[in-house]
């Protein structure tokens, strides 16, 4: 799976030359308070989040990569 941040800090799954918005998955990580965990929480939880991200990408409208700012 290829993931990216695009436009106004949206989270996307890249499939071919299309980006599918899966920003909603960030809600699965939950809020964190100080002291903040080390590292990137998305990447640290990717094994758990990946199936949900794929499901969201299946349902999300896509945008061409050429039409977004990475």
N, C-alpha and C positions, 0 to 999 in steps of 0.2 A: 504494500500500500504506500502510495506517495501522498504526503500531506503537505499543506502549505498554509501560510498566512497571506491574506490578500485584502485589497481595498482598505476598508476601515477596520483592520485587525480581525477580519473574519477568519474562521478556520475552515479549510476546504480539503476534500479528497480529490486528487487529480486522477482522472481516467482518460487516457488518450490525450486529446487536446482540450478537454473540458474540465472545469472545476465545479464540484458539487459542494454546496454549503452544508457543513456539519457543525456549525458553531454551537448548536444546542447541546452538544456533548459535554461542553465545559461545565454545565450544571451537574454532571455526574461526579465531577472531581470535588465539588463542594468548596465552601469558603474556608480560609485558613487565617488564623490569627498569629500574632507574634508569640514565640519565635517561629518564623516561617520555615517550612521544610526545605531542605537543600535540594538543589537540582530542579529539573523541569518535571512538574507533576503530570503533565500530559504524557510525556515519554515514559515516566516511571510507571504509569498505569495503562500503558498502551495495550498490553496483552488482554487486560480486562475490558478496555473500551473498544477495541478493534471491531468485534462483531456488531456492536451498536452503531459505530461509525459507518460501517458498510451498509447497514440497514437504512440509516439516515441518508446516505449518499444515493441509495437506490430510489428513494422517494423525492429527493431534492431536485429542483430544476437546476440545470447546468448553465454555465457561462463559458464561452471560449476563453482559453488562457490569454489570447491576444487582446481580450476586452477587459482584463482586470490588471490591477497593479499589484505585483508580488512583492 
